[in-house]
């Protein structure tokens, strides 16, 4: 049976000189998302051309799973490490997309 997943996509860039720190913080956030119930997959990728640009994607069973993962990150990680906003060169591009389950099989 075909179902629809929620796919979160974020593209962001680091300020000059903080890309290694941002990469570590993004990976920690994606790992927390992977361990959240309802998250099918989550990953972070760096730009191939050496620019400090990152792509984050995660796939969730439902809107509720997406909200739970986002809440967990903001409540547990942001207070501990200060969040990622100060490391960004500008606002991230964020989108939520519908993904047919048949595209994952």
Secondary structure by P-SEA (a helix, b strand, c coil): cbbbbbbbbbbbccccccaaaaaaaaaaaaaaaaacccccccccccccccccbbbbbbbbccaaaaaaaaaaaaacccccccccccccccbbbbbbbbbbccccc
